[in-house]
């Protein structure tokens, strides 16, 4: 099965919309999705909520890439 890389960028305020975007992608594909999130200040609580999506979808991998936004 093909693997599709998806890149998203977010700060803490936009993180709920990132989770919604990932859920929508996963609900509409059977492909393996590698999701890379450019992290501009997402707090640990919201990162955990986003990472929980990996438990719901076996074909999903999520990685946060820390950005230096200072």
C-alpha positions in Angstrom: 0.0 0.0 0.0 1.3 3.5 -0.8 2.7 5.8 1.9 1.7 9.4 1.7 3.6 12.1 3.6 1.5 15.0 4.9 3.1 18.1 6.3 1.2 20.5 8.6 2.3 23.5 10.6 0.8 24.8 13.8 1.2 26.7 17.0 -0.8 25.8 20.1 -3.9 27.8 19.2 -4.3 26.1 15.8 -3.6 22.6 17.1 -7.3 21.5 17.5 -7.7 22.2 13.7 -4.7 20.1 13.0 -6.3 17.2 14.8 -9.5 17.7 12.8 -7.6 17.9 9.6 -5.7 14.6 10.3 -9.0 12.9 11.3 -10.6 14.0 8.1 -7.7 12.7 6.0 -7.8 9.4 7.8 -11.6 9.0 7.4 -11.1 9.4 3.7 -8.2 7.1 2.8 -6.9 3.6 3.2 -3.3 4.6 2.4 -0.6 4.8 5.0 -0.2 8.3 6.1 3.0 9.8 7.6 2.0 13.1 9.2 4.8 15.5 10.0 3.7 18.5 12.1 5.9 21.6 12.1 5.6 22.5 15.8 5.6 26.2 16.5 4.7 25.9 20.2 2.2 23.2 20.7 1.9 22.3 24.4 2.3 18.7 25.6 -1.4 18.3 26.4 -2.4 19.1 22.8 0.4 17.0 21.4 -0.9 14.0 23.3 -4.4 14.6 22.0 -3.1 14.7 18.4 -0.9 11.6 19.0 -4.0 9.7 20.3 -5.2 9.6 16.7 -2.5 6.9 16.1 -4.5 4.6 18.4 -7.6 5.1 16.2 -5.9 4.5 12.8 -3.4 1.7 12.3 -2.2 3.3 9.1 -1.2 6.6 10.7 2.2 7.8 11.9 2.6 11.3 13.5 5.8 13.1 14.2 6.3 16.6 15.6 9.2 18.6 14.3 10.2 21.4 16.7 10.7 24.8 15.1 12.8 27.6 16.7 10.3 30.4 16.3 12.2 32.9 18.5 
